Amino acid sequence: MVSFMLKRDLGAQYNPLFFLAALGAGGLTVSFFLYPMFLVKHSDTAMVTFNHLWPILTGPVSLESVLLGLDLLAVLFFAMLHFRLLAWNIGEYRRFRRTDAYAKLRDSNAEISLMAIPLTLAMSVNTMFVLGALFVPNLWSVVEYLFPFALLAFGAIGIYALKILTTYFARTLTNGNVDFSTNNSLAPMIAIFALAMIAVGLAAPAAMSHNTASITLGMLGSLFFLTIAVLLAIVKLVHGFQAMMAKGINEAASPSLWILIPILTLMGITWIRLAHGLQHGFDEPMNFTGLLVLTAVILSAQLLFGLIGYAVMSRLGYFEHYTKGDKGNAGTFSLICPGVALFVFGLFFVHVGLIHNGLIEHSSWAHYAVMIPFVLVQAKTVEVMLRIKRNILHAEPTVQARPAEG
């Protein structure tokens, strides 16, 4: 019998990286949102809304209406999974804080794993925005009132992330004694991942609002976190590769080779959103040719790290032992975000880079053909997400003893 109950009361066995399970589910929610976002016409608003989808869903039955209905079901499924895993993580984390293992974590290299919490909370805000856009009628008529709340939410999460990050650096830079022998991976870049997620969230009001104050605050806040993310990424990337080249990669942390894929996706989308903000907020002409170059460069870098990471993990037998075997742990959920991110940025490359520059026609066979590789990546990511969630987080079913026969 398959159990759908999650493990409980992990105590000292809990790891903050379990928040990545909720993060992955939220990322998949956003990924399914991109189908109507890019394929359904919405020239009157910056993003697709319920008002654009309802006529399709209630009109004559067609392939478009059926696929849209299935897509919305997928959005709801992964959104509910995200909030279920978020609630589970918050409960387990609160119990974990009362253990000696938590105090030990705060005094070790693993302290940086706490950045998974603001990272996931930022994804929760994105997930709620997606649900509001797709399922709340006439939301766009009041969206200008919602943007300040979005800025406050991302701002609060950003402050929380900076508190974790500055505490970590204050301890390591004053006390020293950092164990570099355990840093032979890119796992510490989860901090950059979190900062980039906050930056892209703050850039959303800048891209979509028509209020000068919202645009300006969104842009300045986004640039602040984007700048920090870029600077730290350079430092962590150089140091991480130096350690890996010298000592070989930590097997359990080998998926961290893929962490640059979601980081690059978030940085790229942040820049695209800021370009839109400059266009309608400050009359700066949109350079779609420049965006073609930007998206092509970022996608190229993502494919490079994707191939390197796959080759390394295949050689180490990571997929066999961690995603299919019994070695899976909290860090295994870091496999989900790269798949989501490659799909998401692949669609941005197709639509912002190729279609907006007139290189392929929207809704043509070429349009759908170039989407196929990214759709396959998404499908594989969904399969891996559900499998490792079942293997790692599901409680063992309780077997009740059969009564003795008289």
C-alpha positions in Angstrom: 0.0 0.0 0.0 1.3 3.5 -0.9 1.3 6.0 2.0 0.6 9.6 1.3 1.4 10.7 4.8 4.6 12.7 5.3 7.1 11.7 8.0 6.7 13.4 11.3 8.8 14.5 14.2 12.2 14.2 12.5 13.8 16.2 15.3 17.6 16.2 15.0 17.3 14.3 11.7 15.6 17.3 10.0 17.5 19.4 7.5 16.6 23.0 6.3 17.2 21.8 2.8 13.9 19.9 3.0 12.4 23.4 2.2 13.7 22.7 -1.3 10.8 20.1 -1.7 8.3 22.9 -1.3 10.4 25.2 -3.5 10.3 22.6 -6.3 6.5 22.2 -6.1 6.1 26.0 -6.2 8.5 26.2 -9.2 6.4 23.6 -11.0 3.3 25.6 -10.3 4.9 28.6 -12.0 6.1 26.4 -14.9 2.6 25.4 -15.8 1.4 29.0 -15.5 3.8 29.8 -18.4 1.7 27.9 -20.9 -1.3 30.2 -20.8 1.1 33.2 -20.2 2.9 32.7 -23.5 0.2 30.9 -25.6 -3.0 32.8 -24.7 -3.3 36.3 -26.1 -3.5 39.1 -23.4 -2.5 42.3 -25.2 -4.5 44.4 -22.7 -2.5 43.2 -19.6 1.1 42.4 -18.8 0.2 38.9 -17.8 -2.6 36.4 -18.6 -5.5 36.5 -16.2 -8.7 34.6 -15.4 -10.6 37.0 -17.7 -8.6 35.8 -20.7 -9.0 32.1 -19.8 -12.7 31.9 -18.9 -14.0 32.4 -22.5 -11.8 29.6 -23.7 -12.9 27.2 -20.9 -16.6 28.0 -21.3 -16.6 28.1 -25.1 -16.9 25.2 -27.6 -14.9 22.1 -26.6 -11.6 22.2 -28.5 -8.0 21.0 -28.1 -7.1 24.4 -26.7 -9.9 24.3 -24.0 -9.0 20.7 -23.0 -5.3 21.4 -22.7 -6.0 24.7 -20.8 -8.2 22.8 -18.3 -5.6 20.2 -17.7 -2.9 22.8 -17.3 -5.0 24.6 -14.7 -5.5 21.4 -12.8 -1.7 20.9 -12.8 -1.3 24.4 -11.4 -3.7 23.7 -8.6 -2.1 20.3 -7.8 1.4 21.7 -7.5 0.3 24.8 -5.7 -1.5 22.7 -3.1 1.6 20.4 -2.9 3.7 23.5 -2.4 1.7 24.8 0.6 1.4 21.3 2.1 5.2 20.8 2.0 5.7 24.4 3.2 3.5 23.8 6.3 5.2 20.5 6.9 8.6 22.2 6.8 7.7 25.0 9.1 6.4 22.6 11.7 9.4 20.3 11.5 11.8 23.3 11.5 10.2 24.7 14.7 10.8 21.3 16.4 14.3 21.1 14.9 15.2 24.5 16.5 14.8 23.0 19.9 17.4 20.3 19.3 21.2 20.3 19.9 21.6 19.6 16.2 20.3 23.1 15.4 22.9 24.8 17.6 25.6 22.7 15.9 24.3 23.7 12.5 24.5 27.4 13.4 28.1 26.9 14.2 29.1 25.1 11.0 29.4 25.5 7.3 25.9 24.1 7.0 24.4 27.3 8.5 24.2 28.7 5.0 21.5 26.0 4.3 19.1 28.2 6.3 18.9 30.4 3.2 16.6 27.7 1.8 13.9 29.2 4.0 13.7 32.8 2.5 14.2 31.2 -0.9 11.1 29.1 -0.5 9.0 31.9 1.1 9.8 34.1 -1.9 8.5 31.3 -4.1 5.3 31.1 -2.0 4.6 34.8 -2.9 5.1 34.0 -6.6 2.7 31.0 -6.2 0.0 33.1 -4.6 0.4 35.7 -7.4 0.0 32.9 -10.0 -3.1 31.6 -8.3 -4.6 35.0 -8.1 -4.0 35.8 -11.8 -5.5 32.5 -13.0 -8.4 32.0 -10.7 -9.6 35.4 -9.4 -11.9 37.3 -11.8 -11.1 40.9 -12.6 -7.9 40.8 -10.5 -6.1 43.1 -12.9 -8.5 45.9 -12.1 -7.1 46.2 -8.5 -3.6 45.0 -9.2 -2.0 48.4 -8.6 -3.3 48.1 -5.0 -1.6 44.6 -4.7 1.8 45.6 -5.9 2.7 47.6 -2.7 1.9 44.4 -0.6 4.1 42.4 -3.0 6.9 44.8 -2.4 6.4 44.6 1.3 6.4 40.8 1.3 9.5 40.5 -0.8 11.2 43.3 1.2 10.5 41.4 4.5 11.8 38.2 3.0 14.8 40.0 1.8 15.5 41.4 5.2 15.2 37.9 6.7 17.6 36.6 4.1 20.2 39.3 4.8 19.9 38.6 8.5 20.8 34.9 7.9 23.6 35.9 5.5 25.2 38.6 7.6 25.1 36.4 10.7 26.9 33.7 8.7 29.6 36.0 7.4 30.0 37.7 10.8 30.7 34.4 12.4 33.0 33.0 9.8 34.9 36.2 9.2 35.5 36.9 12.9 36.0 33.3 14.2 37.6 31.7 11.1 38.0 28.0 11.4 35.9 27.4 8.2 36.3 23.8 7.2 37.1 24.1 3.5 37.4 20.3 3.1 33.6 20.1 3.1 33.2 23.0 0.7 34.1 21.0 -2.5 30.7 21.7 -4.2 28.6 24.7 -5.2 26.1 24.0 -2.3 26.8 27.4 -0.6 25.4 29.1 -3.7 22.0 28.5 -2.3 22.5 31.9 -0.7 22.9 33.5 -4.2 19.8 31.5 -5.3 17.7 33.1 -2.6 19.0 36.6 -3.3 18.2 36.2 -7.0 14.7 34.9 -6.2 14.0 38.0 -4.1 15.4 40.2 -6.9 13.1 38.7 -9.5 10.1 39.1 -7.2 10.8 42.8 -6.6 11.3 43.3 -10.3 7.7 42.1 -11.0 6.0 45.3 -9.9 8.6 47.3 -11.8 7.7 45.4 -14.9 3.9 45.4 -14.6 2.9 48.5 -12.6 2.1 51.9 -14.0 2.6 53.7 -10.8 5.9 55.5 -10.7 6.5 54.8 -7.0 5.9 51.1 -7.4 8.2 50.9 -10.4 11.0 52.9 -8.8 10.9 51.0 -5.5 10.7 47.6 -7.3 13.6 48.5 -9.5 15.8 49.8 -6.8 15.1 46.9 -4.5 15.6 44.4 -7.3 18.9 46.0 -8.3 20.1 45.9 -4.7 19.6 42.1 -4.3 20.7 41.4 -7.9 24.0 43.2 -7.4 24.7 41.3 -4.1 23.8 38.0 -5.9 26.2 38.7 -8.8 29.1 39.7 -6.5 28.7 36.7 -4.2 28.2 34.4 -7.2 31.6 35.3 -8.6 33.3 34.7 -5.3 31.5 31.4 -4.6 31.8 30.1 -8.1 35.6 30.6 -8.2 36.1 29.2 -4.8 33.8 26.2 -5.3 35.4 25.1 -8.6 38.9 25.6 -7.1 38.0 23.3 -4.2 36.3 20.7 -6.5 39.3 20.7 -8.9 41.6 20.1 -6.0 39.7 17.5 -4.0 36.9 16.2 -6.3 33.3 17.0 -5.7 31.3 15.9 -2.6 29.1 13.1 -4.0 26.0 14.0 -2.0 26.3 17.6 -3.1 27.0 16.9 -6.8 23.6 18.3 -7.8 24.9 21.7 -6.8 26.7 21.8 -10.2 23.2 22.5 -11.5 22.4 25.3 -9.1 23.7 27.9 -11.6 20.8 27.0 -13.9 18.0 28.4 -11.7 20.3 31.3 -10.6 20.9 32.3 -14.2 17.1 31.9 -15.0 16.2 34.3 -12.2 18.9 36.8 -13.1 17.9 36.7 -16.7 14.1 37.2 -16.0 15.0 40.0 -13.5 16.9 41.8 -16.3 14.0 41.3 -18.7 11.5 42.7 -16.1 13.7 45.7 -15.4 13.9 46.4 -19.1 10.1 46.4 -19.3 10.0 48.7 -16.2 12.4 51.1 -17.9 10.2 51.0 -21.1 6.8 52.0 -19.6 8.1 53.8 -16.5 10.9 55.9 -18.0 10.2 55.8 -21.8 13.3 53.7 -22.4 13.0 51.9 -25.8 12.8 48.1 -25.5 15.7 46.5 -27.3 14.4 43.0 -28.3 17.6 42.3 -30.2 19.5 42.8 -27.0 17.1 40.5 -25.2 17.7 37.8 -27.9 21.4 38.0 -27.2 20.8 37.9 -23.4 18.5 34.9 -23.5 20.8 33.0 -25.9 23.9 33.6 -23.8 22.1 32.6 -20.6 20.6 29.5 -22.2 24.0 28.5 -23.5 25.6 28.8 -20.1 22.7 26.7 -18.6 23.2 24.0 -21.2 26.9 23.9 -20.4 26.4 23.4 -16.7 23.6 21.0 -17.4 25.9 18.8 -19.4 28.8 19.0 -17.0 26.5 18.2 -14.0 24.9 15.3 -15.8 28.2 13.8 -16.8 29.6 14.1 -13.2 26.5 12.7 -11.5 26.3 9.9 -14.0 29.9 8.9 -13.3 29.2 9.0 -9.5 26.1 7.0 -9.9 24.1 9.7 -8.2 20.8 9.1 -10.1 20.9 5.4 -9.4 21.7 5.7 -5.7 19.9 9.0 -4.7 16.9 9.4 -6.9 16.1 5.7 -7.3 18.0 4.1 -4.5 18.0 4.5 -0.7 20.6 7.3 -0.4 18.2 10.1 -1.1 18.3 13.0 1.4 17.1 16.6 1.7 19.7 17.8 -0.8 18.3 15.5 -3.5 15.4 17.9 -3.9 17.9 20.4 -5.4 17.5 18.4 -8.6 14.0 19.8 -9.2 14.8 23.5 -9.5 17.3 23.2 -12.4 14.7 21.3 -14.4 12.1 23.9 -13.7 14.5 26.7 -14.4 15.7 25.3 -17.8 12.1 24.9 -18.9 11.1 28.4 -17.7 14.0 30.1 -19.3 13.7 28.0 -22.4 10.2 29.4 -22.9 11.5 32.9 -22.3 14.2 32.3 -25.0 11.5 31.1 -27.5 9.1 33.9 -26.9 11.1 36.9 -25.8 14.1 36.0 -27.9 12.8 34.3 -31.1 9.2 35.3 -31.5 9.5 38.9 -30.4 12.3 39.4 -33.0 10.1 37.8 -35.7 12.4 34.8 -36.2 9.5 32.4 -35.8 5.8 33.0 -35.9 3.6 32.6 -32.9 1.4 29.5 -33.0 3.2 28.1 -36.0 4.6 24.5 -36.2 8.1 25.9 -35.7 6.9 27.6 -32.5 5.6 24.4 -31.0 8.6 22.4 -32.3 11.2 24.5 -30.5 9.2 24.2 -27.3 9.3 20.4 -27.4 12.8 19.9 -25.8 11.8 22.2 -22.9 8.5 20.4 -22.4 10.3 17.1 -22.2 12.6 18.6 -19.5 9.5 19.7 -17.6 7.9 16.3 -17.8 11.0 14.6 -16.6 11.2 17.1 -13.7 7.7 16.3 -12.6 8.4 12.5 -12.7 11.6 13.0 -10.6 9.8 15.3 -8.1 7.0 12.9 -7.4 9.4 9.9 -7.1 11.9 11.5 -4.7 9.0 12.9 -2.6 7.6 9.5 -2.3 11.0 7.8 -1.5 12.3 10.4 0.9 9.3 12.2 2.6 6.5 9.6 2.7 6.1 7.7 5.9 6.2 4.0 5.8 2.7 2.5 5.8 1.6 1.0 9.1 1.0 -2.7 8.8 -1.8 -3.9 11.1 -1.5 -7.4 12.4 -4.3 -9.7 11.2 -6.4 -11.1 14.0 -5.8 -14.7 14.8 -8.3 -17.1 13.3 -10.3 -19.0 15.9 
